[in-house]
Amino acid sequence: MAQESGRPVISILVVDDDEATLHLLATFLRRHGYRVLTASNPVRGLELLQGDEIKLVVTDLMMPHVDGITFTQQIHALENYRDLPVIMMTAYGSDAVLDKSLRRGVGLTLAKPLELSKLLDLVGFATAASGPR
């Protein structure tokens, strides 16, 4: 884990096909002391996971080619990331979607439109085992 000012810096991967959302989340999380890597698609996201020590993934549910649930399964199939926490953002907050997400390894969901304070709470919860930011 990288160190900044003598304290560990937690790395977060944000994956979303919407560039505006990607930029907003990256800027917001960086301002709160996190190191943020971004990918505009799950394929690039998996590439970034291979080369870094990521402690959390924040991803969208609906993306072209691979949805957030399938992406989460691909992450958890990687040896070093079997238990990596994933926060999935979705505008489809139905019980069926949330149930499917939980059964497929997504531990935390965040409804769109996003409330950034809730995102920060979930990020803090999901990364608590990683130590202080």
HELIX and SHEET records of a PDB file:
HELIX    1   1 GLU A   19  ARG A   31  1                                  13    
HELIX    2   2 PRO A   42  GLN A   50  1                                   9    
HELIX    3   3 GLY A   68  HIS A   76  1                                   9    
HELIX    4   4 GLU A   79  TYR A   81  5                                   3    
HELIX    5   5 ASP A   95  ARG A  103  1                                   9    
HELIX    6   6 LEU A  116  THR A  127  1                                  12    
HELIX    7   7 ALA A  128  SER A  130  5                                   3    
SHEET    1   A 2 ALA A   2  GLU A   4  0                                        
SHEET    2   A 2 ARG A   7  VAL A   9 -1                                        
SHEET    1   B 5 ARG A  35  ALA A  39  0                                        
SHEET    2   B 5 SER A  11  VAL A  15  1                                        
SHEET    3   B 5 LEU A  56  ASP A  60  1                                        
SHEET    4   B 5 VAL A  86  THR A  90  1                                        
SHEET    5   B 5 LEU A 108  ALA A 111  1                                        
END                                                                             
